[in-house]
Amino acid sequence: MDGINSLIEGFGTALTPINLLYAFLGVLLGTAIGVLPGIGPAMTIALLLPITYTLEPTQAFIMFAGIYYGGMYGGSTTSILLNTPGESASVITAIEGNLMAKKGRGAAALATAAIGSFIAGTIGTLGLALLAPVIVKIAVQMGAPDYFAVMVLAFIAVTTVLGSSKVRGLASLGIGLLIGLIGIDPTSGQQRLTLGIPELADGIDVVVVAVGLFAVGEALWVAAHLRRSPLEIVHVDGAKMTRKDWSRSWKPWLRGTAIGFPFGAVPAGGAEIPTFLSYAMEKKLTKHPEEFGKGAIEGVAGPEATNNASAAGGLVPLLTLGIPTTATAAIMLGAFQSYGIQPGPRLLDTQPELVWGLIASLFIGNAILLALNLPLAGVWAKLLRIPRPYLYAGILFFASIGAYAANNSTFDLWLLIIIGALGFFMRRYGLPVVPAIIAIILGPVAEEQMRRALQISNADLSGLYNTAFSQIVYVIIGLLLVVPPIVRLVVKRRGGGTGGPLGDDQPLHAHANQEGL
């Protein structure tokens, strides 16, 4: 009941005319940029984050919530119409969604994705409102060893889930931790990894890192692989959702929500695994198995609901523990820190108006998104006709403005180029970007908790695992590392293959970039 009462107060904040305007602008901007090919929610937020710095925190995060959901919807649009997911969590949507579009059912695919996103997002946000106060009550009893263990869990989970190799994931994590250490040691006051450059004494701004790795790195990668032939864009035509489509979609929407929210609410590595599980479940439960692989609407409805429910669930560890499990959540954490706000157990007490206004705005932004995008799907599709050279030139332009605006420093522009080149080479050698982003933001916090735990135990390593909670978390980490290889080995010995729902062994990023490059 505490959560419901606080949520009602949050609606009082979010429903003011100025905050409604920012929610609408956020949804509009997020959808417009997120719908462009190759640009997912994380890059959308990274590009638009600097424009919120002139706003009050509550207004900025309400706009940010609109950008968040708008970017999510835009990712499904490119998956369905262009077969180019903006992020790995949208790969499954592209499989059946693009086939539906090619059969002249693009409007129905977009509609089931939008409605499923609305239902899942609404239920997931309600779960966030109910679960957040409970998690906070548990979190306030956690000590430094417990926090450090949970952060290690987040590192390992996101590293083992993303990419084609655990080694590459760990390498990306190491790069992020290395960048996160740049600056002044908070304990000794000594400079670390600054190479004698005074501008690096305060570390590297998270906006510069996020924009560099996502926007600049992606632009360089696309420029290096751009085909001469234009992309094949499927028109938004055909009939809307029929009564049969509704009857085949509502159960996948609910099942997808039930799968996605729990995965998002625990530090388990984002939405990739639950979207695969949702697709596999719908393929098994469907009464029309012959349509899978040819454009089954359940294959769009379930994974898209799962994706959005997981996104809402991902805000639970972010707001209550200060731990991001996806790139989008990591950039959102960086936005909090830029306002001098540290998410965690005390956030609901120190910034109740901000937190509950933000949660209420998720409901509002979700409703605006549905009302805005169902009739305007064809309009957004026209944005896909922007030539790639112009598109990515514009991205580089806005990325440069955003990086400069963060600190009004030309030095940050040089950092942007260097980090963008790093992002390009990470893509070139198959290193996932998300572990690096999370490590950059979360690494210093994990270091602080580790030092605190060791100080309490007089430098005895047992101080890192001397609580029951931390021991349970380390057991979960061990299972994450040991169980997947065993399962793959068993499946291989039984002759089941390792392709999964996609039907082959390619990593996620291979599917995400199979078209238009």
KOLMAR-96278 format. One record per residue (C-alpha): x, y, z; residue in one letter; residue number from 0. Coordinates in pm, 1 decimal, padded with zeros to 6 digits, m for minus. Last residue first. Layout:
N
X / Y / Z / r / k
X / Y / Z / a / NUM
...
This chain:
517
X / Y / Z / r / k
02576.4 / m00347.3 / m04399.0 / l / 516
02203.3 / m00308.9 / m04447.9 / g / 515
02097.7 / m00647.6 / m04322.3 / e / 514
02291.5 / m00901.6 / m04114.5 / q / 513
02374.8 / m00649.2 / m03846.9 / n / 512
02149.7 / m00764.7 / m03563.0 / a / 511
02185.1 / m01122.0 / m03674.3 / h / 510
02562.7 / m01114.6 / m03641.4 / a / 509
02532.1 / m00913.5 / m03321.3 / h / 508
02342.6 / m01196.7 / m03157.3 / l / 507
02612.3 / m01456.2 / m03217.4 / p / 506
02574.5 / m01705.3 / m03500.1 / q / 505
02522.0 / m02066.9 / m03410.0 / d / 504
02212.0 / m02137.0 / m03612.4 / d / 503
01834.9 / m02186.4 / m03582.5 / g / 502
01748.2 / m01853.5 / m03433.1 / l / 501
01549.8 / m02020.2 / m03160.5 / p / 500
01850.3 / m02204.6 / m03025.6 / g / 499
02136.8 / m02295.3 / m03254.7 / g / 498
02326.4 / m02525.6 / m03026.2 / t / 497
02257.6 / m02858.1 / m03181.8 / g / 496
02012.0 / m03117.1 / m03051.1 / g / 495
02237.3 / m03415.7 / m03115.6 / g / 494
02205.5 / m03552.7 / m02764.1 / r / 493
02575.2 / m03490.4 / m02712.0 / r / 492
02532.4 / m03130.7 / m02822.5 / k / 491
02241.6 / m03073.3 / m02585.9 / v / 490
02441.9 / m03213.2 / m02294.5 / v / 489
02744.0 / m03000.3 / m02380.1 / l / 488
02532.5 / m02685.8 / m02417.1 / r / 487
02369.2 / m02752.1 / m02079.2 / v / 486
02707.9 / m02806.0 / m01914.7 / i / 485
02846.6 / m02486.1 / m02068.3 / p / 484
02539.2 / m02291.0 / m01943.1 / p / 483
02553.8 / m02438.1 / m01585.1 / v / 482
02910.1 / m02349.5 / m01481.5 / v / 481
02950.7 / m01971.3 / m01504.8 / l / 480
02597.4 / m01872.8 / m01412.3 / l / 479
02594.8 / m02140.7 / m01140.4 / l / 478
02911.0 / m01996.5 / m00987.0 / g / 477
02758.8 / m01649.3 / m00987.7 / i / 476
02449.2 / m01787.8 / m00812.8 / i / 475
02675.7 / m01945.1 / m00546.5 / v / 474
02849.2 / m01607.8 / m00511.2 / y / 473
02510.5 / m01443.8 / m00448.8 / v / 472
02423.6 / m01696.8 / m00177.8 / i / 471
02757.6 / m01628.7 / m00008.4 / q / 470
02694.3 / m01253.8 / m00021.9 / s / 469
02357.0 / m01297.9 / 00148.6 / f / 468
02495.0 / m01524.8 / 00422.5 / a / 467
02763.9 / m01273.6 / 00516.0 / t / 466
03141.0 / m01325.5 / 00537.3 / n / 465
03204.4 / m01311.7 / 00163.3 / y / 464
03417.6 / m01003.4 / 00095.0 / l / 463
03544.4 / m00981.5 / 00453.6 / g / 462
03695.5 / m01327.0 / 00404.3 / s / 461
03968.8 / m01148.5 / 00209.0 / l / 460
04113.8 / m01013.8 / 00536.6 / d / 459
04228.6 / m00654.3 / 00479.7 / a / 458
04137.3 / m00548.6 / 00834.5 / n / 457
03781.7 / m00692.8 / 00800.0 / s / 456
03609.7 / m00353.1 / 00805.9 / i / 455
03872.2 / m00208.2 / 00574.0 / q / 454
03825.0 / m00498.1 / 00333.8 / l / 453
03450.2 / m00439.1 / 00312.6 / a / 452
03496.5 / m00064.1 / 00257.6 / r / 451
03757.5 / m00125.8 / m00009.5 / r / 450
03523.5 / m00363.4 / m00193.1 / m / 449
03232.1 / m00119.6 / m00165.5 / q / 448
03439.7 / 00165.9 / m00309.8 / e / 447
03575.7 / m00052.5 / m00590.2 / e / 446
03222.6 / m00161.3 / m00681.1 / a / 445
03120.6 / 00205.4 / m00703.4 / v / 444
03420.3 / 00285.3 / m00923.5 / p / 443
03336.5 / m00009.5 / m01153.2 / g / 442
02963.0 / 00064.7 / m01191.6 / l / 441
02984.3 / 00336.9 / m01454.8 / i / 440
03279.5 / 00213.4 / m01658.9 / i / 439
03188.3 / m00151.5 / m01598.2 / a / 438
02833.4 / m00100.1 / m01726.4 / i / 437
02959.6 / 00065.7 / m02044.7 / i / 436
03225.0 / m00201.5 / m02103.2 / a / 435
02981.1 / m00487.8 / m02046.2 / p / 434
02740.4 / m00326.6 / m02301.0 / v / 433
02988.3 / m00286.7 / m02587.9 / v / 432
03022.0 / m00651.6 / m02686.7 / p / 431
03368.2 / m00745.1 / m02820.0 / l / 430
03342.3 / m00905.9 / m03165.0 / g / 429
03679.3 / m00801.3 / m03305.9 / y / 428
03551.5 / m00533.1 / m03543.0 / r / 427
03281.9 / m00423.6 / m03301.3 / r / 426
03542.4 / m00356.2 / m03032.2 / m / 425
03758.2 / m00190.8 / m03298.6 / f / 424
03479.9 / 00057.1 / m03378.0 / f / 423
03407.2 / 00128.2 / m03012.1 / g / 422
03776.1 / 00203.4 / m02953.5 / l / 421
03767.4 / 00441.9 / m03249.3 / a / 420
03468.0 / 00612.7 / m03087.7 / g / 419
03660.1 / 00628.4 / m02758.1 / i / 418
03947.7 / 00808.0 / m02931.5 / i / 417
03719.4 / 01043.5 / m03126.3 / i / 416
03511.9 / 01126.0 / m02818.4 / l / 415
03826.3 / 01183.3 / m02612.3 / l / 414
03936.4 / 01439.8 / m02868.5 / w / 413
03594.2 / 01604.5 / m02841.7 / l / 412
03620.4 / 01593.8 / m02461.5 / d / 411
03937.1 / 01804.3 / m02483.3 / f / 410
03727.9 / 02072.0 / m02655.7 / t / 409
03554.1 / 02124.6 / m02321.3 / s / 408
03212.4 / 02274.8 / m02256.4 / n / 407
03160.8 / 02000.5 / m01992.0 / n / 406
02868.1 / 01793.7 / m02125.9 / a / 405
02803.9 / 02036.3 / m02412.5 / a / 404
03114.5 / 01919.3 / m02599.7 / y / 403
03007.9 / 01555.7 / m02593.5 / a / 402
02652.3 / 01642.0 / m02695.9 / g / 401
02764.4 / 01865.6 / m02981.8 / i / 400
03002.0 / 01597.2 / m03108.0 / s / 399
02733.3 / 01330.1 / m03090.5 / a / 398
02492.8 / 01561.5 / m03272.2 / f / 397
02733.9 / 01598.4 / m03564.4 / f / 396
02835.2 / 01232.7 / m03564.1 / l / 395
02469.0 / 01130.9 / m03577.6 / i / 394
02402.5 / 01375.8 / m03860.8 / g / 393
02687.9 / 01227.0 / m04062.5 / a / 392
02535.4 / 00890.6 / m03978.3 / y / 391
02203.1 / 00978.4 / m04134.1 / l / 390
02343.0 / 01167.5 / m04432.7 / y / 389
02562.0 / 00870.8 / m04531.8 / p / 388
02274.8 / 00624.9 / m04462.1 / r / 387
02026.7 / 00794.3 / m04692.5 / p / 386
01705.0 / 00890.3 / m04507.9 / i / 385
01441.1 / 00646.5 / m04631.0 / r / 384
01392.3 / 00496.8 / m04284.5 / l / 383
01231.2 / 00823.0 / m04177.7 / l / 382
00936.7 / 00728.0 / m04400.0 / k / 381
00860.2 / 00440.2 / m04160.8 / a / 380
00788.1 / 00691.0 / m03886.3 / w / 379
00507.6 / 00838.7 / m04094.3 / v / 378
00364.6 / 00497.1 / m04177.5 / g / 377
00348.1 / 00404.9 / m03808.7 / a / 376
00157.9 / 00726.4 / m03732.0 / l / 375
m00186.6 / 00591.5 / m03635.4 / p / 374
m00049.9 / 00336.0 / m03384.3 / l / 373
00239.4 / 00558.3 / m03284.5 / n / 372
00092.5 / 00853.5 / m03099.4 / l / 371
m00179.3 / 00684.0 / m02894.2 / a / 370
00052.0 / 00396.2 / m02797.9 / l / 369
00342.2 / 00625.2 / m02710.6 / l / 368
00120.2 / 00860.7 / m02514.1 / i / 367
m00000.5 / 00564.1 / m02305.4 / a / 366
00355.5 / 00443.9 / m02237.7 / n / 365
00469.7 / 00795.6 / m02158.0 / g / 364
00192.0 / 00828.9 / m01900.9 / i / 363
00264.7 / 00495.9 / m01731.7 / f / 362
00638.7 / 00569.5 / m01730.9 / l / 361
00559.7 / 00919.4 / m01601.1 / s / 360
00423.3 / 00763.1 / m01282.6 / a / 359
00760.4 / 00593.9 / m01222.2 / i / 358
00949.0 / 00920.0 / m01281.4 / l / 357
00715.1 / 01119.3 / m01055.6 / g / 356
00763.1 / 00846.9 / m00795.4 / w / 355
01141.0 / 00877.0 / m00809.6 / v / 354
01165.8 / 01255.7 / m00841.2 / l / 353
00911.9 / 01336.0 / m00572.0 / e / 352
01063.1 / 01077.8 / m00336.9 / p / 351
01420.9 / 01212.7 / m00369.6 / q / 350
01589.2 / 01157.7 / m00028.8 / t / 349
01365.5 / 00878.0 / 00099.7 / d / 348
01319.4 / 00682.9 / m00225.0 / l / 347
01686.6 / 00739.8 / m00305.9 / l / 346
01803.8 / 00591.8 / 00023.9 / r / 345
01823.9 / 00233.4 / m00100.9 / p / 344
02024.5 / 00326.5 / m00409.9 / g / 343
02043.4 / 00575.5 / m00696.4 / p / 342
02316.6 / 00840.5 / m00653.0 / q / 341
02206.3 / 01194.3 / m00737.8 / i / 340
02462.7 / 01465.3 / m00818.0 / g / 339
02273.4 / 01568.3 / m01130.4 / y / 338
02537.6 / 01406.2 / m01354.8 / s / 337
02509.6 / 01099.0 / m01131.4 / q / 336
02144.5 / 01051.0 / m01224.0 / f / 335
02228.9 / 01081.3 / m01594.0 / a / 334
02506.6 / 00825.0 / m01555.1 / g / 333
02254.9 / 00588.0 / m01400.9 / l / 332
02033.5 / 00640.4 / m01706.2 / m / 331
02329.4 / 00556.4 / m01926.6 / i / 330
02373.4 / 00231.7 / m01734.9 / a / 329
02000.9 / 00154.1 / m01754.6 / a / 328
02015.0 / 00185.9 / m02132.9 / t / 327
02327.9 / m00029.1 / m02152.2 / a / 326
02161.4 / m00300.7 / m01949.9 / t / 325
02203.5 / m00441.5 / m01597.5 / t / 324
02234.5 / m00114.3 / m01405.8 / p / 323
02299.5 / m00127.6 / m01028.5 / i / 322
02207.4 / 00166.5 / m00804.2 / g / 321
02043.2 / m00071.9 / m00559.2 / l / 320
01682.9 / 00052.9 / m00542.0 / t / 319
01659.4 / 00268.9 / m00854.9 / l / 318
01875.6 / 00059.3 / m01088.2 / l / 317
01784.2 / m00278.1 / m00938.7 / p / 316
01412.3 / m00207.5 / m01004.7 / v / 315
01459.2 / m00013.3 / m01331.2 / l / 314
01546.3 / m00337.0 / m01509.0 / g / 313
01193.2 / m00460.9 / m01444.7 / g / 312
01055.4 / m00194.4 / m01677.2 / a / 311
01303.7 / m00297.2 / m01948.2 / a / 310
01224.8 / m00664.8 / m01887.1 / s / 309
00856.0 / m00594.2 / m01937.7 / a / 308
00942.7 / m00412.6 / m02260.9 / n / 307
01147.9 / m00698.2 / m02405.9 / n / 306
00903.3 / m00965.5 / m02292.3 / t / 305
00614.4 / m00785.3 / m02460.8 / a / 304
00818.9 / m00771.3 / m02782.9 / e / 303
00916.2 / m01137.6 / m02745.9 / p / 302
00554.2 / m01254.2 / m02707.8 / g / 301
00376.2 / m01042.2 / m02968.6 / a / 300
00625.8 / m01085.5 / m03252.7 / v / 299
00660.0 / m01464.9 / m03255.8 / g / 298
00288.5 / m01489.5 / m03175.6 / e / 297
00218.6 / m01311.8 / m03506.6 / i / 296
00375.9 / m01597.5 / m03702.6 / a / 295
00560.8 / m01483.9 / m04016.8 / g / 294
00697.4 / m01776.2 / m04218.7 / k / 293
00950.7 / m01922.4 / m03974.4 / g / 292
00665.0 / m02010.4 / m03744.6 / f / 291
00348.6 / m02043.0 / m03950.7 / e / 290
00338.4 / m02425.0 / m03949.0 / e / 289
00331.4 / m02423.4 / m03570.1 / p / 288
m00023.0 / m02277.0 / m03572.6 / h / 287
m00177.4 / m02385.9 / m03242.3 / k / 286
00113.2 / m02223.2 / m03063.3 / t / 285
00247.7 / m02357.6 / m02734.0 / l / 284
00593.5 / m02471.3 / m02849.0 / k / 283
00669.8 / m02178.0 / m03076.9 / k / 282
00532.9 / m01944.1 / m02813.2 / e / 281
00764.6 / m02094.8 / m02552.3 / m / 280
01072.1 / m02075.9 / m02778.5 / a / 279
01000.1 / m01712.7 / m02861.8 / y / 278
00948.5 / m01627.0 / m02495.2 / s / 277
01267.5 / m01805.0 / m02393.9 / l / 276
01468.1 / m01615.9 / m02657.1 / f / 275
01313.3 / m01288.5 / m02538.6 / t / 274
01394.2 / m01388.1 / m02177.1 / p / 273
01764.2 / m01451.0 / m02258.6 / i / 272
01827.0 / m01123.0 / m02442.8 / e / 271
01640.5 / m00889.0 / m02206.6 / a / 270
01910.9 / m00781.5 / m01962.5 / g / 269
02197.1 / m00963.3 / m01791.3 / g / 268
02060.6 / m01128.1 / m01480.2 / a / 267
02081.6 / m00853.8 / m01216.9 / p / 266
01725.8 / m00924.9 / m01093.4 / v / 265
01419.4 / m00718.3 / m01185.4 / a / 264
01476.1 / m00756.6 / m01560.0 / g / 263
01454.0 / m01135.1 / m01555.4 / f / 262
01147.8 / m01117.8 / m01328.6 / p / 261
00976.2 / m00870.8 / m01566.4 / f / 260
01040.1 / m01057.3 / m01892.0 / g / 259
00880.4 / m01397.1 / m01835.7 / i / 258
00546.0 / m01282.7 / m01691.2 / a / 257
00526.7 / m01000.2 / m01945.5 / t / 256
00590.6 / m01241.3 / m02231.1 / g / 255
00319.4 / m01472.4 / m02101.6 / r / 254
00073.2 / m01181.4 / m02087.5 / l / 253
00148.9 / m01057.6 / m02438.7 / w / 252
00168.7 / m01415.6 / m02570.3 / p / 251
m00187.7 / m01473.2 / m02434.3 / k / 250
m00324.1 / m01157.7 / m02597.0 / w / 249
m00175.4 / m01220.3 / m02940.9 / s / 248
m00361.1 / m01511.5 / m03101.0 / r / 247
m00707.0 / m01381.6 / m03007.2 / s / 246
m00610.3 / m01033.6 / m03122.9 / w / 245
m00481.3 / m01165.2 / m03454.8 / d / 244
m00805.1 / m01357.8 / m03505.2 / k / 243
m01006.8 / m01040.5 / m03447.3 / r / 242
m00794.8 / m00872.9 / m03715.2 / t / 241
m00495.5 / m00647.6 / m03660.3 / m / 240
m00462.9 / m00390.0 / m03937.8 / k / 239
m00478.5 / m00490.2 / m04300.7 / a / 238
m00196.8 / m00437.6 / m04546.3 / g / 237
00055.7 / m00159.1 / m04572.1 / d / 236
00362.6 / m00030.6 / m04399.8 / v / 235
00611.4 / m00060.1 / m04684.5 / h / 234
00911.4 / m00289.4 / m04649.7 / v / 233
01245.5 / m00115.9 / m04684.8 / i / 232
01518.0 / m00288.5 / m04885.3 / e / 231
01832.7 / m00091.1 / m04814.8 / l / 230
02002.8 / 00090.2 / m05097.2 / p / 229
02290.0 / m00069.7 / m05291.9 / s / 228
02640.8 / 00067.9 / m05241.6 / r / 227
02686.8 / m00128.3 / m04925.3 / r / 226
02810.6 / 00032.1 / m04607.7 / l / 225
03069.5 / m00174.6 / m04422.7 / h / 224
03329.1 / 00081.8 / m04311.9 / a / 223
03071.2 / 00359.6 / m04280.6 / a / 222
02852.7 / 00129.2 / m04069.0 / v / 221
03138.5 / 00062.7 / m03827.0 / w / 220
03237.7 / 00428.5 / m03807.7 / l / 219
02878.2 / 00529.1 / m03731.6 / a / 218
02844.5 / 00251.3 / m03471.8 / e / 217
03160.4 / 00358.1 / m03289.5 / g / 216
03056.9 / 00723.9 / m03300.5 / v / 215
02706.2 / 00657.4 / m03164.5 / a / 214
02756.8 / 00373.3 / m02917.7 / f / 213
03112.9 / 00381.9 / m02784.5 / l / 212
03161.4 / 00756.2 / m02820.9 / g / 211
02815.0 / 00861.0 / m02705.0 / v / 210
02840.9 / 00642.3 / m02395.2 / a / 209
03199.0 / 00742.2 / m02312.0 / v / 208
03142.0 / 01114.9 / m02364.4 / v / 207
02820.5 / 01099.7 / m02160.7 / v / 206
03000.3 / 00908.0 / m01883.7 / v / 205
03247.9 / 01192.0 / m01836.0 / d / 204
03605.8 / 01067.7 / m01824.5 / i / 203
03789.4 / 01096.5 / m01492.8 / g / 202
03836.2 / 01406.9 / m01280.4 / d / 201
04215.2 / 01398.4 / m01321.1 / a / 200
04182.7 / 01337.1 / m01695.3 / l / 199
04198.5 / 01707.6 / m01785.1 / e / 198
04533.6 / 01735.7 / m01604.3 / p / 197
04708.8 / 01494.9 / m01845.3 / i / 196
05001.9 / 01327.4 / m01666.6 / g / 195
04923.0 / 00991.0 / m01823.0 / l / 194
04593.5 / 00996.2 / m01626.0 / t / 193
04608.0 / 00625.6 / m01540.6 / l / 192
04561.1 / 00694.4 / m01168.7 / r / 191
04621.7 / 01023.1 / m00989.2 / q / 190
04683.6 / 00999.0 / m00614.7 / q / 189
04425.4 / 01122.3 / m00362.5 / g / 188
04487.3 / 00815.4 / m00144.9 / s / 187
04128.0 / 00710.7 / m00085.8 / t / 186
03930.2 / 00857.2 / m00377.4 / p / 185
04205.0 / 00768.1 / m00628.8 / d / 184
04203.9 / 01055.6 / m00877.8 / i / 183
04115.7 / 00986.7 / m01239.4 / g / 182
04101.5 / 00686.9 / m01470.5 / i / 181
03969.6 / 00379.4 / m01290.2 / l / 180
03649.6 / 00365.6 / m01498.5 / g / 179
03852.3 / 00338.6 / m01818.2 / i / 178
04024.5 / 00025.0 / m01685.8 / l / 177
03695.7 / m00121.5 / m01559.8 / l / 176
03543.1 / m00071.2 / m01904.7 / g / 175
03834.8 / m00235.1 / m02083.5 / i / 174
03821.7 / m00527.3 / m01840.9 / g / 173
03449.1 / m00577.6 / m01902.8 / l / 172
03512.5 / m00581.1 / m02277.4 / s / 171
03781.6 / m00845.8 / m02227.3 / a / 170
03544.0 / m01043.6 / m02005.7 / l / 169
03283.2 / m01039.8 / m02280.7 / g / 168
03542.5 / m01138.7 / m02537.8 / r / 167
03644.8 / m01433.6 / m02320.8 / v / 166
03281.2 / m01526.1 / m02261.7 / k / 165
03237.1 / m01554.5 / m02637.8 / s / 164
02966.1 / m01479.0 / m02893.9 / s / 163
02838.2 / m01160.1 / m02735.3 / g / 162
02611.3 / m01093.7 / m02440.8 / l / 161
02497.5 / m01337.5 / m02171.7 / v / 160
02826.9 / m01420.8 / m01996.9 / t / 159
02939.7 / m01060.8 / m01956.4 / t / 158
02600.4 / m00923.2 / m01846.6 / v / 157
02571.8 / m01189.2 / m01578.9 / a / 156
02934.3 / m01168.3 / m01464.5 / i / 155
02933.1 / m00791.9 / m01413.1 / f / 154
02587.5 / m00788.5 / m01250.6 / a / 153
02688.4 / m01071.5 / m01018.0 / l / 152
03007.2 / m00882.6 / m00927.8 / v / 151
02785.1 / m00587.0 / m00841.2 / m / 150
02566.0 / m00809.8 / m00622.0 / v / 149
02875.1 / m00941.3 / m00441.6 / a / 148
03006.1 / m00587.7 / m00379.9 / f / 147
02672.9 / m00482.1 / m00236.9 / y / 146
02663.1 / m00781.3 / m00003.6 / d / 145
03021.8 / m00734.7 / 00115.5 / p / 144
02951.7 / m00360.5 / 00183.3 / a / 143
02647.6 / m00430.1 / 00398.9 / g / 142
02286.6 / m00499.0 / 00317.2 / m / 141
02014.6 / m00413.1 / 00567.6 / q / 140
01907.1 / m00102.8 / 00373.9 / v / 139
01873.9 / m00324.9 / 00065.1 / a / 138
01601.2 / m00543.8 / 00213.0 / i / 137
01370.1 / m00252.8 / 00292.8 / k / 136
01461.1 / m00098.5 / m00043.6 / v / 135
01361.8 / m00416.7 / m00226.2 / i / 134
01016.3 / m00401.6 / m00066.0 / v / 133
00973.8 / m00032.3 / m00154.0 / p / 132
01068.6 / m00105.9 / m00519.1 / a / 131
00841.0 / m00407.1 / m00565.8 / l / 130
00500.1 / m00240.5 / m00581.5 / l / 129
00598.7 / 00052.4 / m00802.5 / a / 128
00818.5 / m00168.5 / m01022.1 / l / 127
00537.4 / m00421.7 / m01059.4 / g / 126
00309.0 / m00140.4 / m01175.0 / l / 125
00580.9 / m00043.0 / m01423.6 / t / 124
00593.7 / m00400.4 / m01550.0 / g / 123
00215.5 / m00418.9 / m01591.5 / i / 122
00214.4 / m00094.2 / m01790.0 / t / 121
00522.7 / m00181.3 / m01995.0 / g / 120
00387.2 / m00524.8 / m02076.8 / a / 119
00051.5 / m00389.1 / m02188.1 / i / 118
00202.2 / m00100.6 / m02386.5 / f / 117
00474.4 / m00314.0 / m02545.6 / s / 116
00214.9 / m00572.4 / m02646.8 / g / 115
00004.2 / m00296.6 / m02800.2 / i / 114
00299.5 / m00158.8 / m02995.3 / a / 113
00434.6 / m00496.9 / m03108.9 / a / 112
00087.2 / m00620.8 / m03204.0 / t / 111
00031.9 / m00300.9 / m03403.1 / a / 110
00368.6 / m00309.8 / m03578.2 / l / 109
00309.1 / m00668.4 / m03689.4 / a / 108
m00046.5 / m00588.6 / m03804.2 / a / 107
00075.0 / m00290.3 / m04007.8 / a / 106
00354.5 / m00497.1 / m04164.9 / g / 105
00112.5 / m00764.0 / m04284.9 / r / 104
00192.2 / m00749.3 / m04656.6 / g / 103
00375.8 / m01082.6 / m04665.4 / k / 102
00709.7 / m00898.9 / m04646.9 / k / 101
00588.4 / m00731.9 / m04327.6 / a / 100
00500.8 / m01065.9 / m04168.8 / m / 99
00846.5 / m01197.1 / m04258.0 / l / 98
01000.5 / m00888.4 / m04098.7 / n / 97
00807.3 / m00949.5 / m03778.4 / g / 96
00885.3 / m01321.1 / m03755.5 / e / 95
01263.4 / m01296.7 / m03725.3 / i / 94
01289.5 / m00925.4 / m03647.1 / a / 93
01116.6 / m00956.8 / m03310.3 / t / 92
01375.1 / m01218.6 / m03211.2 / i / 91
01661.6 / m00978.3 / m03278.5 / v / 90
01506.0 / m00700.3 / m03070.5 / s / 89
01699.6 / m00782.9 / m02750.9 / a / 88
02023.9 / m00762.5 / m02952.8 / s / 87
01983.6 / m00391.7 / m03017.7 / e / 86
01869.8 / m00166.7 / m03303.3 / g / 85
01738.4 / m00467.4 / m03489.4 / p / 84
01781.7 / m00454.0 / m03867.7 / t / 83
01514.2 / m00657.6 / m04047.8 / n / 82
01407.5 / m00330.8 / m04214.5 / l / 81
01033.8 / m00309.6 / m04152.7 / l / 80
00997.1 / m00537.1 / m03850.2 / i / 79
01330.7 / m00482.8 / m03673.9 / s / 78
01337.7 / m00113.0 / m03764.8 / t / 77
00995.0 / m00063.8 / m03606.2 / t / 76
01081.9 / m00274.7 / m03299.4 / s / 75
01379.7 / m00048.8 / m03224.1 / g / 74
01162.9 / 00261.5 / m03255.3 / g / 73
00935.4 / 00130.4 / m02982.0 / y / 72
01226.1 / 00097.6 / m02740.8 / m / 71
01351.9 / 00444.0 / m02835.2 / g / 70
01012.6 / 00592.3 / m02753.0 / g / 69
01007.5 / 00407.4 / m02419.8 / y / 68
01342.1 / 00550.0 / m02310.8 / y / 67
01288.9 / 00893.6 / m02467.4 / i / 66
00964.9 / 00923.7 / m02269.7 / g / 65
01143.3 / 00818.7 / m01951.5 / a / 64
01412.7 / 01078.6 / m02021.5 / f / 63
01150.9 / 01348.7 / m02052.5 / m / 62
01025.5 / 01251.7 / m01708.1 / i / 61
01388.5 / 01233.9 / m01599.4 / f / 60
01465.9 / 01587.3 / m01713.3 / a / 59
01148.7 / 01734.8 / m01564.2 / q / 58
01224.7 / 01581.7 / m01224.4 / t / 57
01591.5 / 01687.4 / m01239.4 / p / 56
01515.4 / 02049.3 / m01341.3 / e / 55
01609.9 / 02114.1 / m01701.2 / l / 54
01924.9 / 02254.3 / m01863.7 / t / 53
02094.9 / 01914.3 / m01860.9 / y / 52
01812.8 / 01748.0 / m02055.8 / t / 51
01960.6 / 01830.5 / m02398.2 / i / 50
02278.1 / 01637.1 / m02310.7 / p / 49
02089.2 / 01304.0 / m02286.3 / l / 48
01958.6 / 01307.5 / m02643.0 / l / 47
02246.7 / 01124.0 / m02808.2 / l / 46
02303.8 / 00878.5 / m02522.4 / a / 45
01930.9 / 00815.0 / m02494.3 / i / 44
01897.5 / 00727.2 / m02861.1 / t / 43
02217.3 / 00519.6 / m02848.6 / m / 42
02073.6 / 00309.9 / m02564.4 / a / 41
01728.8 / 00283.3 / m02723.4 / p / 40
01862.7 / 00139.0 / m03050.5 / g / 39
01997.1 / 00311.1 / m03359.9 / i / 38
02091.8 / 00076.2 / m03645.7 / g / 37
01819.3 / 00204.4 / m03874.6 / p / 36
01624.1 / 00513.7 / m03760.4 / l / 35
01319.0 / 00436.5 / m03548.2 / v / 34
01499.5 / 00529.3 / m03225.7 / g / 33
01553.4 / 00886.2 / m03345.5 / i / 32
01189.4 / 00971.2 / m03416.0 / a / 31
01059.9 / 00745.0 / m03138.2 / t / 30
01277.5 / 00899.9 / m02870.3 / g / 29
01210.1 / 01253.2 / m02990.0 / l / 28
00831.4 / 01207.6 / m02984.0 / l / 27
00826.4 / 01011.0 / m02657.5 / v / 26
01048.0 / 01266.6 / m02486.8 / g / 25
00850.7 / 01558.5 / m02624.4 / l / 24
00527.6 / 01406.3 / m02491.2 / f / 23
00677.0 / 01344.5 / m02146.0 / a / 22
00820.4 / 01697.4 / m02145.4 / y / 21
00477.0 / 01841.9 / m02223.8 / l / 20
00314.6 / 01628.3 / m01954.2 / l / 19
00572.7 / 01763.9 / m01710.4 / n / 18
00485.4 / 02123.4 / m01802.0 / i / 17
00109.6 / 02060.2 / m01775.3 / p / 16
00127.8 / 01887.5 / m01433.3 / t / 15
00036.6 / 01519.3 / m01458.5 / l / 14
00377.4 / 01383.6 / m01353.9 / a / 13
00381.8 / 01539.5 / m01008.2 / t / 12
00027.1 / 01445.1 / m00906.1 / g / 11
00090.9 / 01108.0 / m01069.3 / f / 10
00379.5 / 01063.3 / m00825.2 / g / 9
00144.8 / 01123.3 / m00533.1 / e / 8
m00066.8 / 00831.8 / m00660.0 / i / 7
00252.0 / 00625.6 / m00690.2 / l / 6
00340.1 / 00702.9 / m00327.9 / s / 5
00001.8 / 00573.1 / m00215.9 / n / 4
00039.6 / 00260.0 / m00429.8 / i / 3
00393.8 / 00194.0 / m00300.6 / g / 2
00292.7 / 00234.3 / 00061.6 / d / 1
00000.0 / 00000.0 / 00000.0 / m / 0
